[in-house]
Amino acid sequence: MLTGSLPWPEPFAARYRSAAYWLDESFWDMLCGWAERHGERIALVDGAQRWSYQQLQRRAASLAAGLHSIGIGPQQRVVVQLPNGVEFVALCFALFRLGAIPVMALPAHRHGDIGHLCRHSGAVAYVTAARHGRHDNRPMTSEVRRLCPGLRHTIIAGGDPGEHMAFADLYHDSLPDASLPPPPAAGAVALFQLSGGTTGSPKLIPRTHADYAYSIRASADICQLDADTIYLAVLPVAHNFPLSSPGILGVLHAGGRVVMAQSGDPELAFELIARERVTITAMVPPLALMWMEQVAALQPDLSSLRLLQVGGAKLSEEAARRVPALLGCRLQQVFGMAEGLVCYTRHDDPAELVYASQGRPISPDDEIRIVDDDDAELPAGSVGHLLTRGPYTIRGYFDAPEHNARAFTADGFYRTGDLVRQLPSGHLVVEGRAKDLINRGGDKVAAEEIENLLLGHPAIVDVALVAMPDPFLGERSCAFVIARGLPPDLAGIKRFLRDCGVAEFKLPDRLELLPAFAHTSVGKVSKKALRELIAAKLEAEQAGVAEAAAAARQVLP
């Protein structure tokens, strides 16, 4: 195992190998097998580019040779920040071939996040696109290189690379495969996913070839993927959900086809579904709501779509029940985490379970505990803290011993931070979060990270960031601030955080000024009281709007 990563204890590892959860193959071995079985079948569609399985394998091998020629090798970390596209997939498999480890950054991350990932992972290279949306990433890349002296290479895909290396120049066909290091062992760390943790910047989640591949194979089987599956990737594919649950890797494992989309915008996505005859896609609840709102106006051809997966945040039961009628396909709820555990509703589940639960775990060896605040197990059906361990749930974050002591029990159960209850069928119903984490439509915002940054604002004495209810995103963030002198406004706070390199989804949605905070009995800021305060204020505002609308109707002719 990579230094700084925690292996499974040997009795557990032996059991998982014996049960054939863990196989003796790396992701590179898997790609070579896919290319041999599926040959010239189309694997990836990205605009006008249509890559076959063999072409993907050849491009990844060529890219591995180029990366090897600039000194990238086994266990070295590379921060990957690319949009949905064939280059993302080719780069990941090239790194898998070398035994190097991609760190899965998101396109929305800015220099503060990227700098942290480069430093904490010890990355030797950073790969990003020249542009993403309205952002020119090249100045950010220069800033990251300045902040991270350990970076040997900064690489730009698409457009003029400026002072950086061009991604296209890395394709290198002159090195024979025998000159490369052997592919990694199945037990080696394959990639780092990012936590949505509460304590500042993201933690690094070490996923091995064996454990991640098991999750992918089992997910593809549960979701009944096959060679006729056509998957539309609308979420950023570096996310664990669209990458592996079953995601693009599950579809490739099944011999299907992945269609890349740059966003889930309904007009774009509906056109791709009709043109490519897409059969399955995955999204977060706000996007599902947007699709259902716009389908009547756009009148798309969704006749090929068989399955809509929704995860990343809880989908309301009312919205879940509308999916089949409005979008003409089945719904599958997905609940999971990049640290491991993934739950699915099944195709043969009764409708009530599909609409009202978040599914049951993948594996017979997924162990679930639901406990109280003192880790005592609760009676069946009670709401409590979800703890889990199993053949694809990590035993610790990378190089984070102090955090691991809090995030994992002494016997290896991961404290997910979710509040759940379990039904007699084994399905879980998510009831909320115990961690100080805001789930903004599937994007996780760690309150502590934003609070620590805002305490550096010259006009802020103290700050508490809390979740406030939102009918579209589920939760938005509200910054309660005690100010000094001239108080800041929301626009100024957002400018300040952008200058700190904070991603847009982490910026507070609302600002509330207070003279003081209520405290708990042990002297901590009572975020429960603040959440109740903003919820009551929103309710009063909505009631006022409704009252004003009713009054307006009365005076209209």
N, C-alpha and C positions, 0 to 999 in steps of 0.2 A: 504494500500500500504506500501511497504518496505520504511523505513526512507531513504531519499535521492533520492527517485523516485518520479516523478511527475505524478499524475493521470490525466485522461481526465476530463475536466469540466463536471459537472453533466448533463447539457442539451445535450451535445454530447453523453455522456455515455448512457443516457436514449434513445436517438434516435438509437444508435447502438444495444441496447438490444431489442428495439421495432421492429427493422428490422430483428431480429434473426441473426445478425452477431455474436453477443456474446451470447453464450449459457452457461447454468449453469452447466458446467462440467469441471473437471480438466483433465490433461493428464492421470492421473492414472485411472480416471473413464473411459476414452476413451479406454485405454488398456484392462481394464476388459471387456468392451463391445466387443472389437475385439476378445478377447480370447473366449468369450461365443459364438459369431457368427461363428467364423472360426475354433475353436477347434484345431484339429491336422493338419490342412493345414500348409504347410511350410511357415514361415514368413521370416526367415533369413538363408542365406547360407554364410558360412565363411570357405573356404577350405573344410575340411572333416566334419565340424560341420553343421548340418541342424536342426534349431530350429523351432518347431511349434509355433503357437500363444499361445497355452496354456503353452508350455514350457517357452517361453519368459516371460509370466506373472508370472509363478512360480519362475523362476530364479530371476526376478526383486524383487519379494516379499521377497525371501530368502536374497537377498543382502540388501534390506531395513532393514530387521531385524538385520543383522550384523552391518550395519552403525549406526542404533539406539543404539546398544549395546555399541558402543564406543563413544556415546554422540552426534551424529549428529542429528539435529532436525530442526524444522520449521525455515525458513528464514536464516539459516546458509549457508554460501557460500563454495563451493567446486570447486577448479580449476581442470578441467578435460582436460587432454592432452593424449588422447589415439588414436592410429591409427584406421583405418576402421576395424570393427570387432564386433562380438556379445557382447563383454564386454562393448563396448562404449554404445550400446543401452540399455543393462541391467542396467548399472550404471545410465544413465539418468533417466530411469523410476523408479529406486529405489529412487533416489533423489526426483523425482516428488511425489512419494508416501509419503515421509516424509515431503514434503513442503520445503525441502532444495533446494538450487539454484545452478545448475551447471554453472560454468563460462567456456565458450567454447574456450579454448586455442587451438592452432594449433600445429600439430606435429613438424613443423619447428621452433617453438619458442625456444629460448635459455634462459639462466638464467636471463638475463636482462629483457626480456619481462615477463617471469613467475614471477619473483620477484615483478615487478610492479603490475601484476594482483592480486597476493596474498595480497599485501599491500593495494592496492586501494579498493579491494572488501571486505577486512577484512576476508579473507578466513580462515577457521579452518582446512582445509584439502587440500591436493594436490595429485592427482592421475595421474601417468604417466606409460609408458611402460619401461621395463628394457632397451630395445634398440629400436631405430628407425633409420633405414638405417645404416649409418656408426657411428652414435652417441650412446655411452653408456650413458643413462640418469641418472644412479645412482649417479655418482659424481656431476652432475648438481643438482640433488634432494637434496643432502647433502648441497650444497652451498645455494640453495633456503631456506632450513630450517634454515641455519645460518643467512641469511639475513632477515628472516621473523619470528620474535619470536612469532607472533600470531598464527602460524601454530601449531596445536596440533598433526596432523597426516600427515605423508608422506607415500604414498602407491604405491607399485610397482606391475604392472601386467606383468606376464611372466618372466621366468628366476629367478635367485637367487636375492631376495630383498636386500641382504646385511643388513645394519643397519636399514632398513625401514620395514614397514609392508607389508606382502604379500597380494595382492588383493584376491587371491583364498581363503584365510582364513576368508574373510568377509562373505562368504555364510553361513547363520545361520538359521537353520530350527526349532530351539527349541522355538522361541518366537511366541506365537499366534498373529494373526493380531490385535486382540483387545487391545494388549498391546502397539501398536504403536499410535502415534498421529493421529487424523482424517486427511484424505486427505485435501489438501488446497482448499480454495475457488477459483472459476474460475477467480476472479479479482486479485488474488495474483500474484506476479512476479514468473514466471516459470523458467526462465533462463536468463543469461546475454550473449548476443552476443557481438562481439567486433567491434568497429568502424574502418573504414579505414581513420580516420581523419588526418588533416594536422598538428595539434598542438602537436607534441611529441608522447608520448606513447598512445596506444589505449584507447578510452573511452569505458565505459561499457553501453550497451544498454539493458534496462530492458524490457523484453517481458513477458506479462502476459499469463496465460493459455487461457483466452478468446480471446485475440486479435491474438495470434499466431495460435490457433486452427482454427480461421476463415480463416486466410490466407492459411492454409494447406487444409482445406475442399474446399475452392473456387478454389485453384490451382489444386487440384485433379479433380475437375469437369471440369475446363477449359481444362485440359490436357487429359480428357476422360480416366482416369484410372479406372480399374475394377479388379475383382478377377483374371483375366488372365494376368494382368500386371506383367512383370518381369523386375526389374530395376537394372541396373549395376551401383554401386557406385564407381566411379573412382577418384573423387575429395575428399579431406579430409572432412568427413561428419560433422565435427564441423562447417564448413562454412555454412552460411545461405542458399546458393543456393542448395547444395545437401542434406541439412537437411529438408528444408521446401518448396521448390519451384518447384514442389511439394515434391521432395526429398524423403528420406526414410520414413518420417512421413506421407507424402501424400500417398505413396504406401501402407503402413500398414493400413491407414484409409480406403483405397479402397479394402482391403483384398488380395492384391497382394503379391509378393515375392521380397525381396531385396537380391541381390548378392553382397557381399563385395569384392572389389579389393584393393590391397595395392598401386596401381598406375594405371595410364592410359596408361602405355607402350603398344603400339599396339599389340605386339606379345602375351602378357599376356591377354589383354582385348579381343582380337579377339577370343582367345581360350575359354574364359569364355562365350562369346556371343554364340559361336557354341554349347558348352557343355550344358549350362543352358537354351538355347533358349531365350535369353534376348530380350525384346521388346522395351526398352527405356533406354537411358543413357543421362547424362548431363556433359558438359565440357566447358572449356574456349577456346577461339579462337586458341591459339598456339597448344593445343592438337588436336583440330579438323583439323588443317592444317597438323599436323604430321600423323594423321590417313589417311587423303586423299593422302598424299605423299607415304605412305607405303602399301596401300591396294593392289596396282597392283603387288608388289613384293611378298607379303605374301599370296595373293589369299585366304582370309578367307571365311568361310561360314557365311555370315551376313544375311541370308534369313529370320531370325526371327525378325530382327531389324526393327521397324516401325517408330521410332521417335528419332531424335537427337536434344537435347536441347543445345543451345550455349548461354552463358551469362558470366557475370563477367567482360567483356570488350567488345568493339564493334567489331563485325565481319564485315570485308569488304564485300561490295555487291558482288564483283567478287568472293570471296571465298564462300559466301552464295549460289550463283547460282550453284556451283560445287557439293554441298553436295548430292543431289538426284542421280545424275549420277554416282558418285564415290562410295558412300556408300549404295545406294539402299534404302534410307528411306527419310521420310519427315524431313524438318528442322523446328524447332520452336525457334525463338529468344526470349530471356529472358533478361529483364533489371530491375534491382531492387537494393535494399540496405538493409542491416541488420536492419536499423532503421525503415523499414516498406515497403513503396511503392514497388510493384512488377508489372511489365507489361509483357504481353505475346502476341506474334502473335497467332492468332486463326487458328484452322484447316480449317475453311471455308474462311479464308482471301484470296484475290487474290494473285497470286504469287509475284507481284510487291511489295506488302506490306510485305510479308514474307521475301523477300530478301533485301529490302531497308529500313525497319523500325525496331525498337526495341520493337514493340508491344504497346498495350494499357492497362491501369490499370485494376486490378482485379475487383474493386468494383464500383457500381454506386455512392457511397459516397466517393470515392477518389477525393479530390479536387486538381486541378492543377492550378498554376499560373506561367506564364512566364513573367519575369520582367527585367527591365534594372538595372543598377548599383544603382539607387536610389529607387528601389522597385516599380517603376511605371509600370503598366501592359502594355505590348507591343501589337501592332496590330497582328491579327491572322496570323500565318505563319512566324513570326519573330523569330530569334534566340535570346535566352535570358537565364537568370538564372531560373532553375526549383525550384519552391517552392511547397510543398505538405503537406496536412494533411488528415487524414481519420481514419477509424475504426481499422487499424492495424499499424499506423505510430505513433511512440512515441511522447510524448510532452516534453521530456527532457532526457538527459543522467543522469546516476546515480551519485549523489554527485558531480556535476560539475556546480555550479550556474553561474560562470563567463563565462564559455564556452557556456552554454545554452543561455545566454543573446545575444550572437553573432550568435548562430546556429539556433535560432528560432525567428520568428517574435512575436510581442506583442500579435497577435491573434492566435498564435499556429501553424503557418506554419513552416515546417522544411526546412531549406536552404540546399538543397542536394549538392550544389557545381557543379552540372552538367549544361552544356550549351546544350539546346535542342530547337527544334522547333516542333510544333504540327500540324499534318495534319488534314484536315477536318474530317477524319474518327475517330479522337481521338488518333491515333497512334503517338508515339513520335519517333523522329529521334535524336539520340545523336550526337552532333557536337563537344563536347570536355569537358574539365574541367575548372572551374574557380578557384577551390581551388588549393593550392600548394601541389598537390598530384600526385605521379607517379603511373600509373596503369601498372604494369609490368606483362602482361599476366594474369590479374585477381588478382594478389597479389598487395596490395596497400602499397606504401612506402611513409611515411610522411617525406618530405624534412627536416622539422625543427628538427625532432628527430635525424636524421643522422648528420645534420650540428652541432647541439649542442654537440654531442659526438666528432666530428672531431675537434672542437675548443679546445678540451683538448689534442690534439696531439702536442708534443713539436715543431714540424717543421711547424705548420700551423698557419698563422696569421689570415686569413679569408677564408671562404668556402661558396660556394653556390651550392646546388644540384638541378639539373634540369632534366626534361625529354628530351630524344632525340628519334627521330623516329626509329622504328625497324620493318622490314617487317614481323618478326615472332611473337614477343611478343607484338607488337603494340607500346610499349615504353620501353626503358631501361633508366638507370640513368647515368648521367655524373656529376662528382664532379669537379667544377672549384675551384682551390686553389691558394691563395696567400701564398707563403712559406717564411720562414726565414731560413737562413743558407743553409745547404744541403737539397734540396727539397725531399719530400717523393716520393716513387713510388707506383703504384697501389697495388702491392702485400703487401707492408708494411701497407698501409691504411686498406686493408682488414684484415690483422692480428690484427691490433689495434682494429678494430670494433668487430672482433670475441672475443677478450679478454674482450670487454665490454658486451658480452652476446647477440650480435645482430644476428638475424636470417639471414641465407644465402641469402634469396631473397632480403634483404634490403641492401646488400653490393653494392657499386657503381660498375657499369660495365666499366666505363672509367674515366680517370683522365686527366684533362687539367690544365696546369699551366699558370697563367696570372700575370702580374705585378700589375694590378689594375682592379677594376670592374667599369663598367658604372653604373650610378645612375639615378633614376627617379627625377622628379622635386621636390619631397618632401624628397629627400635624401636617398631613399631606393635603395638597389641593384636592378638593372633592370634585372630581370630574363627573361623577354621577349627578351632583347638583347642577353642574354646568350643562350637561346633556338635557336634564329635565327643564332647565331654564330656556334653552334655545328651542326645544320641542314645543314648549308652551307658547313661546313667542311666535313661532311659525304657525301654530294652530290658530292663534288670535289673529294673525295677519290674514290667513286664508279665510277665516270667518268674516273679517272686515271686508275683504274683496267680494265675498259672496253676498254680504249685506248690501254693499254699494251697487253690485250688479242688479240685485233685486229691486233696489230703489230706482235705478235707472230705467228698468223695464216698466215700472209703474208710471213714470212721467213720459215715456215715449208714446207717440200717438198710435 
